[in-house]
């Protein structure tokens, strides 16, 4: 995977994902994260996505599924 400097991006175009289930859902939609990090305070991983049109559609689908009570993928 290519190294990405997050300081090169406008933060409004980035989405920091702290949910493993949401990350798997988005990746399953064919969208790759640009960076992965580790929060030493919470001891959990996080992933960074670019807010592309495809990403926004996937996130809307995720939110609609949650409203309808459709379980996320494991």
Buried (B, 14 or more C-beta within 10 A) or exposed (E): EEEEEEEEBEEEEBBBBEBBEBBBBBBEBEBEBBBEEEEEEEEEEBBBBBEEEBBEEBBEBBEEBEEEEEEEEE
